Amino acid sequence: MGIYLNSMSPYTLYKSEVNSPYFVDKSQMLKELIPLAEVGNRHVCVTRPRRFGKTVMANMIGAFFGKDVDTGDVFDSLKIAQFSDYKNHLNQYNTIYIDFSVVDDECTSYKEYIDTIKETLKIDLEQKYPEITFRRGSSVREDLQRIFAGRNERFVFVFDEWDSVFHMPFITEKDKQSYLLFLKGLLKDKPYVALAYMTGILPIAKYSSGSELNMFVEYTMASEFKFGNAFGFSDAEVDMLYNRYCKIREERNEVINISREGLREWYDGYFTKDGERMYNPRSVVMALENNNLSSYWTSSGPYDEIFYYVRHNIADVRNDLAVMITGEGVKAKIQEYAATSMNLTTRDEILSAMVVYGFLSYYNGKVYIPNKELMDKFDEMIQKEASLGYVYRLAKESERMLEATLYGDTETMETILSYVHNTETPILSYNNEIELSAIVNLAYLAARDRYRVEREDKSGKGYVDFIFYPVDKTDTCIILELKVNHTPEEAIQQIKDKEYILRFLGKLGEEPKYTGEILGVGISYNKETKVHKCKIEILRNRI
């Protein structure tokens, strides 16, 4: 075994995952890959957002196919072991596993980077096949062809994070083309290739507009059904993990800090091509291991990682942000993204890039901010970037808006809402209540530090526009109803008629879940006068 050829690394790393208390068995993905390896000369590229399990699955594939290491102790207990042809393929292929994101800290050029990879692989091949005469100064491709000619052996190639090289600071445009040609020469139409499996973030066409890597079939989360369930966690899988978490904490006599609903609120919100909801797997596991709901997805990068995309076309995208902050989706054509240039300037390019990187989710033609984990980062951005205009100004006023609401200061509330509308023309022609709700949601952005804000929540006999569940159940509760071309009094009356207050009271005979004061808040906008009006009424005093 070597560094890249039949390495111990994939087995060791995957075994650690299997032994984790929060492991989810996705080994049935191998049933899709085994027939491809049997046929030979097959090429698969799976692109997913960061931290969506790409490396775990790459390690699984490398550990399963690779020779020289008996990995039955791991796979015999997994779902793939039930496959009738399981034993005929376990550890039966010489496997070359390379993580292209690994680079020496002193590396300063592409030549140095790629030469290290080539030389390491050549050493592995020479040690594995001492009987083969390799030409001095030969390429890796030539060495593999000599092995195939002499031994009739095929290889499985597993390349993790194949596109990371494009983000290395020393890489030039010429280097990128050289790298693509290296992969083409190594893998395209080669008899020694049984299967080439690559992972990355962006589609191949993002980097290659020609034919260098057109032998690969690409599988993205938004455009392909195949492998959809192999990455990310489904609702059923998170149910299983949550039950396991509760059992572990109970056995240790530890406090259970996480609710099942909390996992859904923080980490759900992605979709497979067939519409199945998916959770960010790394974040779910980190939360359960740490017994704490927090932002693990973006912990390695600040909010400006999101702003990097938005800044190229703030005028168009900020309106979309205003809508998405409310929980609504906006239409986008992300399928066209693979053929776009490296410079993201159009609205669809920007939104598409954010989907590919996982900052937004995509379903049924629309993009969304998927969950609280990402919503918090968007909130942070819009409160810091003055270039976002009315979106920024409303967010900055949101703390004052909340305080005015809690103290019944409707004059200040009306002033804040009218300020933006009178100083510029935003989205917000207010053609419907969705647009008004976008403004209101921004105006109450600071409330999210203190409340879980739900939109269109089913309460009593109908749906309420916004309901503010306080984190501290003794804090003031808020029910907010919006009206266009109606009065705030009518909004308050609807809150009463529909019995929205029941959301805070709990089931009949139970103690109320929330004991603080309950406020009904009506906000209206008159299209003719362009005036906002607000009314606040105490629906229940503090218990």
C-alpha positions in Angstrom: 0.0 0.0 0.0 1.1 3.6 -0.7 0.3 7.2 -0.1 -2.2 7.3 -2.9 -2.4 3.7 -4.2 -4.4 1.4 -2.0 -3.9 3.8 0.9 -4.9 3.1 4.4 -6.2 6.7 4.8 -9.7 6.2 3.3 -10.3 3.1 5.5 -9.0 4.7 8.6 -11.0 7.9 8.2 -14.2 6.1 7.2 -13.9 3.7 10.1 -13.8 6.7 12.4 -17.1 7.9 10.9 -18.7 4.5 11.2 -17.7 4.3 14.9 -19.2 7.7 15.6 -22.4 7.7 17.6 -24.1 9.8 15.0 -23.1 7.9 11.9 -25.7 7.4 9.1 -25.2 4.4 6.8 -25.1 5.6 3.2 -23.2 2.6 1.9 -26.0 1.6 -0.5 -24.6 4.3 -2.9 -22.0 1.6 -3.7 -24.7 -0.4 -5.5 -24.8 2.3 -8.1 -21.0 2.4 -8.5 -20.2 -1.3 -8.6 -21.9 -1.9 -12.0 -20.0 1.1 -13.4 -16.6 -0.3 -12.2 -17.5 -3.7 -13.7 -18.2 -2.2 -17.2 -15.1 0.0 -17.0 -14.1 3.4 -18.4 -16.9 5.2 -16.4 -16.6 8.7 -15.0 -18.7 10.2 -12.2 -18.5 13.7 -10.7 -20.7 14.5 -7.7 -20.9 18.2 -6.8 -22.4 19.3 -3.5 -22.1 22.3 -1.2 -19.3 22.4 1.4 -19.8 20.1 4.4 -22.4 18.0 2.8 -20.6 14.7 3.2 -18.6 14.6 0.0 -15.3 13.6 1.7 -17.0 10.9 3.9 -18.5 9.3 0.8 -15.2 9.5 -1.1 -13.5 7.8 1.9 -16.2 5.1 1.8 -15.6 4.5 -1.9 -11.9 4.4 -1.5 -12.1 2.0 1.5 -14.5 -0.3 -0.3 -12.8 -0.8 -3.6 -9.2 -0.5 -2.5 -6.9 -3.6 -2.4 -4.2 -4.4 0.2 -6.4 -3.4 3.1 -9.1 -5.7 4.4 -12.1 -3.5 5.2 -14.6 -6.2 5.9 -14.7 -5.3 9.5 -16.3 -2.0 8.5 -18.5 -3.0 5.6 -19.8 -6.4 6.8 -22.2 -4.6 9.2 -23.4 -2.0 6.7 -26.3 -2.0 4.3 -24.1 -2.8 1.3 -23.2 -6.2 2.8 -26.8 -7.3 1.9 -26.0 -6.8 -1.8 -25.6 -10.1 -3.5 -22.4 -9.2 -5.3 -20.9 -7.5 -2.3 -18.0 -9.9 -1.7 -17.0 -10.0 -5.3 -16.1 -6.3 -5.3 -15.0 -5.6 -1.7 -11.2 -4.8 -1.9 -10.9 -6.0 -5.4 -9.6 -3.0 -7.2 -6.3 -1.1 -7.1 -7.6 2.3 -6.0 -5.9 5.6 -6.4 -7.2 8.1 -3.8 -6.1 11.7 -4.0 -7.5 14.6 -2.0 -6.6 17.6 -4.2 -7.2 20.1 -1.4 -4.1 19.0 0.4 -1.2 21.3 -0.3 2.2 21.8 1.4 2.3 25.0 3.4 5.5 26.0 1.6 4.1 25.3 -1.9 4.3 28.5 -4.0 3.6 27.3 -7.6 1.3 25.0 -9.5 4.4 23.1 -10.9 5.5 22.4 -7.3 2.0 21.3 -6.3 1.3 18.9 -9.3 4.8 17.5 -9.4 4.5 16.4 -5.8 1.3 14.6 -6.6 2.8 13.0 -9.8 6.1 11.9 -8.1 4.3 10.5 -5.1 2.0 8.4 -7.3 4.9 7.2 -9.5 6.7 6.0 -6.4 3.5 4.1 -5.3 3.2 2.4 -8.7 6.9 1.4 -8.8 6.7 -0.1 -5.4 3.5 -2.0 -6.2 4.8 -3.3 -9.5 8.5 -3.9 -9.2 8.4 -6.4 -12.2 7.3 -3.6 -14.6 10.0 -1.7 -16.4 9.1 2.0 -16.3 10.8 4.4 -18.6 12.9 7.1 -16.9 11.1 10.4 -17.0 7.8 8.8 -18.0 4.4 10.3 -17.1 2.0 8.8 -14.6 -0.3 8.0 -17.6 2.4 6.1 -19.3 3.2 4.1 -16.2 -0.4 3.1 -15.8 -0.6 2.1 -19.4 2.5 -0.1 -19.0 0.9 -1.7 -15.9 -2.3 -2.4 -17.9 -0.3 -3.8 -20.8 1.7 -6.1 -18.5 -0.8 -7.1 -15.9 -4.2 -6.3 -17.5 -5.2 -4.5 -14.3 -7.7 -1.6 -14.1 -7.8 1.1 -11.5 -10.5 2.9 -9.5 -9.7 6.6 -9.2 -11.2 8.6 -6.3 -10.4 12.3 -6.5 -11.8 14.3 -3.6 -12.2 18.1 -3.9 -10.8 18.0 -7.5 -11.7 21.7 -8.0 -9.9 23.1 -4.9 -6.8 23.8 -7.0 -8.6 26.6 -8.8 -8.9 28.5 -5.5 -5.2 28.3 -4.5 -3.5 31.7 -4.5 -0.6 30.8 -6.7 -2.7 29.3 -9.6 -2.7 31.2 -12.9 -5.1 30.8 -15.9 -2.4 28.9 -17.7 -2.1 26.6 -14.6 -5.8 25.9 -14.7 -5.6 24.8 -18.3 -2.6 22.6 -17.5 -4.4 21.0 -14.7 -7.5 20.2 -16.9 -5.2 18.7 -19.5 -3.5 16.6 -16.8 -6.8 15.1 -15.7 -7.9 14.6 -19.3 -4.6 12.8 -20.2 -4.9 10.7 -17.1 -8.5 9.6 -17.3 -10.1 10.1 -20.7 -10.6 7.0 -22.9 -8.0 5.1 -20.9 -8.3 1.3 -20.8 -6.8 1.2 -17.3 -9.7 3.2 -15.9 -12.4 1.0 -14.2 -14.1 4.0 -12.5 -13.2 7.6 -11.9 -15.2 9.2 -9.1 -14.6 12.9 -8.4 -16.2 15.3 -5.9 -16.3 19.1 -6.0 -18.4 22.1 -5.3 -18.9 23.8 -8.6 -19.9 22.1 -11.9 -17.2 21.0 -14.2 -18.4 23.4 -16.9 -17.6 26.2 -14.5 -13.9 25.5 -15.1 -13.9 23.7 -18.5 -15.8 25.1 -21.5 -14.2 22.7 -23.9 -13.9 18.9 -24.1 -11.2 18.3 -21.5 -13.5 16.5 -18.9 -16.6 15.9 -21.0 -16.3 12.2 -20.2 -17.7 12.8 -16.7 -21.4 12.5 -15.9 -22.2 15.2 -13.4 -24.6 14.8 -10.5 -25.7 18.0 -8.8 -28.2 18.2 -5.9 -30.6 20.4 -7.9 -30.5 18.8 -11.3 -30.1 15.0 -10.9 -32.1 12.4 -9.0 -29.3 9.9 -8.8 -27.3 9.9 -5.6 -29.8 12.5 -4.2 -30.2 10.6 -0.9 -26.5 9.8 -0.5 -25.6 13.3 0.7 -27.3 15.2 3.5 -29.7 13.8 6.1 -33.3 13.1 5.5 -36.1 13.7 8.1 -36.1 10.0 9.0 -32.4 9.9 9.4 -32.4 13.0 11.7 -35.3 11.4 13.7 -33.0 8.4 14.2 -30.0 10.5 15.2 -32.1 12.6 17.6 -33.4 9.5 19.4 -29.8 8.3 19.7 -28.8 11.7 21.1 -31.5 11.6 23.7 -30.5 8.1 24.8 -26.8 9.0 25.0 -27.6 12.1 27.1 -29.9 10.2 29.4 -27.4 7.5 30.0 -24.8 10.1 30.9 -27.3 11.9 33.1 -26.8 15.1 31.0 -29.3 17.8 30.2 -30.9 17.5 26.8 -30.4 21.0 25.3 -31.6 20.3 21.8 -35.2 19.7 20.6 -36.1 17.9 17.5 -37.9 21.0 16.2 -34.7 23.0 16.9 -32.7 20.7 14.5 -35.3 21.3 11.9 -35.3 25.1 12.4 -31.5 25.4 12.3 -30.3 22.9 9.7 -33.2 21.8 7.5 -34.2 23.5 4.3 -32.3 21.9 1.4 -33.9 19.7 -1.3 -33.0 16.8 -3.5 -34.1 16.9 -7.1 -37.2 14.9 -6.3 -38.2 17.4 -3.5 -37.1 15.4 -0.5 -36.0 17.8 2.3 -32.4 17.5 3.4 -30.5 18.7 6.5 -26.9 19.9 6.5 -25.2 16.7 7.8 -22.1 18.3 9.4 -24.1 20.8 11.3 -26.6 18.2 12.7 -23.7 16.0 13.9 -21.8 18.9 15.4 -24.9 20.1 17.2 -25.7 16.7 18.7 -22.1 16.1 19.7 -21.8 19.5 21.4 -25.3 19.4 22.8 -25.8 22.9 21.4 -27.6 24.5 18.5 -25.3 26.9 16.8 -24.0 28.0 13.4 -21.5 25.2 12.5 -22.0 25.5 8.7 -20.5 29.0 8.4 -18.3 29.0 11.5 -15.1 29.0 9.3 -16.1 32.1 7.4 -17.6 35.5 8.2 -20.7 37.1 6.8 -18.7 38.7 4.0 -18.4 35.3 2.4 -22.0 35.8 1.4 -21.5 39.5 0.6 -18.8 38.4 -1.9 -21.5 37.3 -4.3 -24.1 40.0 -3.6 -21.7 43.0 -4.1 -21.5 42.4 -7.8 -25.1 43.4 -8.4 -26.6 44.9 -5.3 -29.3 46.8 -7.0 -31.1 43.6 -8.2 -30.2 41.1 -5.5 -31.0 43.3 -2.5 -34.7 43.1 -3.5 -34.5 39.4 -3.5 -32.8 39.4 -0.1 -35.7 41.5 1.3 -38.2 38.8 0.1 -36.1 35.8 1.1 -35.5 37.2 4.6 -39.3 36.8 5.1 -39.0 33.1 4.3 -40.3 33.4 0.8 -38.6 32.1 -2.3 -37.6 34.0 -5.4 -37.5 32.6 -9.0 -34.0 31.8 -10.4 -32.6 29.8 -13.3 -29.8 28.0 -11.7 -29.6 25.3 -14.3 -28.0 27.8 -16.6 -25.2 28.4 -14.2 -22.8 25.7 -15.3 -22.2 27.5 -18.6 -21.5 31.0 -17.2 -18.3 32.8 -16.9 -16.1 33.1 -13.9 -17.3 36.7 -13.3 -20.6 36.6 -11.5 -22.5 39.7 -12.5 -26.1 38.9 -13.4 -28.8 38.2 -10.8 -29.2 34.5 -11.9 -25.5 33.9 -11.8 -25.2 35.3 -8.3 -28.1 33.4 -6.9 -27.0 30.3 -8.6 -23.5 30.5 -7.2 -25.0 30.9 -3.7 -27.1 27.7 -4.3 -24.0 25.8 -5.4 -22.1 26.8 -2.3 -25.0 26.0 0.0 -25.9 29.6 1.1 -29.3 29.2 -0.6 -31.5 26.2 -1.3 -33.3 25.5 -4.6 -36.7 23.9 -5.1 -39.3 24.0 -7.9 -37.8 27.0 -9.7 -37.2 29.2 -6.6 -34.3 29.9 -4.2 -34.6 30.2 -0.5 -32.6 31.0 2.6 -32.7 27.4 3.9 -32.7 27.7 7.7 -31.8 29.7 10.8 -28.1 28.8 10.5 -27.9 30.7 7.2 -30.5 33.2 8.0 -28.4 34.5 10.9 -25.5 35.1 8.5 -27.8 37.0 6.1 -29.1 39.0 9.0 -25.5 39.9 10.0 -24.7 41.0 6.4 -27.7 43.3 5.9 -27.0 45.0 9.2 -23.4 45.8 8.2 -23.5 46.7 4.5 -24.7 50.2 3.9 -24.6 49.6 0.2 -27.7 47.5 0.5 -29.7 50.7 0.8 -33.2 50.5 2.2 -32.6 46.9 3.3 -29.7 48.0 5.5 -31.5 51.1 6.9 -34.6 49.1 7.9 -32.4 46.4 9.6 -30.5 49.1 11.5 -33.8 50.5 12.8 -35.1 47.1 13.8 -34.0 47.3 17.5 -35.8 50.6 17.8 -38.9 49.1 16.1 -39.1 46.2 18.5 -38.7 48.5 21.6 -41.4 50.8 20.2 -43.7 47.8 19.7 -43.2 46.5 23.2 -43.9 49.9 24.7 -46.9 50.6 22.5 -45.3 53.5 20.7 -47.2 53.3 17.4 -46.0 56.8 16.3 -42.4 55.6 16.2 -43.4 52.4 14.4 -45.2 54.3 11.7 -42.2 56.7 11.3 -39.8 53.8 10.8 -41.9 52.1 8.3 -42.7 55.2 6.3 -39.1 56.4 6.3 -37.8 54.0 3.8 -40.8 54.2 1.6 -40.6 58.0 1.4 -36.8 58.2 0.8 -36.6 55.7 -2.1 -38.7 53.3 -4.1 -37.7 49.8 -3.0 -39.2 46.4 -4.1 -41.9 47.4 -2.6 -44.7 48.7 -4.6 -46.7 46.9 -1.9 -48.8 45.2 -4.6 -49.6 42.4 -2.1 -49.1 41.5 1.5 -46.0 39.5 0.7 -44.2 42.7 -0.2 -45.4 44.5 2.9 -44.3 41.5 5.0 -40.8 41.8 3.5 -40.5 45.3 4.8 -42.0 44.4 8.2 -39.7 41.4 8.5 -36.7 43.6 8.0 -38.0 46.2 10.4 -38.2 43.5 13.1 -34.9 41.8 12.3 -33.4 42.5 15.8 -36.3 40.6 17.3 -34.7 37.3 16.2 -32.2 37.6 19.0 -35.1 37.4 21.5 -37.8 35.6 19.5 -38.4 32.7 17.2 -40.3 34.5 14.4 -42.7 32.3 12.4 -44.4 33.5 9.3 -47.9 32.3 8.2 -48.2 30.1 11.2 -51.3 28.0 11.6 -53.0 29.4 14.7 -56.6 29.0 15.9 -58.9 29.1 12.9 -56.5 30.5 10.4 -53.0 31.7 9.5 -51.4 34.6 11.1 -48.8 36.8 9.2 -46.2 36.8 11.9 -46.1 35.2 15.4 -43.2 36.0 17.8 -42.4 33.1 20.2 -40.2 34.4 23.0 -37.1 32.3 23.8 -37.8 33.3 27.4 -41.4 32.0 27.9 -42.1 34.7 30.5 -41.3 37.4 27.9 -43.9 39.4 25.9 -45.5 37.4 23.1 -46.4 39.2 19.8 -49.0 38.4 17.1 -48.7 40.6 14.1 -51.2 40.9 11.2 -50.6 42.9 8.0 -53.2 44.6 5.9 -53.0 46.5 2.5 -55.8 49.0 2.0 -57.4 48.0 5.2 -57.1 49.5 8.7 -54.9 48.3 11.5 -58.1 47.9 13.6 -59.3 45.4 11.1 -56.0 43.5 11.5 -56.5 43.4 15.3 -60.0 42.2 14.9 -58.9 39.4 12.6 -56.4 38.3 15.3 -59.3 38.1 17.7 -61.8 36.5 15.4 -59.4 33.8 14.3 -58.3 33.1 17.8 -54.6 33.3 17.0 -53.9 33.7 20.7 -54.4 30.0 21.1 -50.9 29.4 19.8 -49.5 30.6 23.1 -52.0 29.0 25.5 -51.3 25.3 25.0 -53.9 22.5 25.1 -57.1 22.6 27.2 -56.4 21.8 30.8 -52.6 22.4 30.5 -50.7 25.3 32.1 -50.0 28.0 29.4 -46.6 27.5 27.7 -46.0 31.2 27.6 -46.8 33.4 30.6 -45.9 36.8 29.4 -48.1 39.6 28.1 -49.6 38.9 24.7 -49.7 41.8 22.2 -51.8 42.0 19.1 -50.1 44.2 16.5 -51.9 45.5 13.4 -49.9 47.2 10.6 -51.6 48.6 7.5 -50.6 50.4 4.3 -52.8 52.6 2.2 -51.8 52.5 -1.5 -53.5 55.8 -2.3 -52.2 57.9 0.7 -48.9 55.8 1.0 -49.3 55.9 4.7 -48.5 53.2 7.2 -50.7 52.9 10.3 -50.1 50.8 13.4 -52.2 49.7 16.3 -51.3 47.6 19.4 -53.7 46.0 21.8 -53.0 43.9 24.9 -54.7 40.6 24.3 -53.7 39.1 27.6 -51.9 40.5 30.6 -48.9 38.8 32.1 -49.8 35.7 34.2 
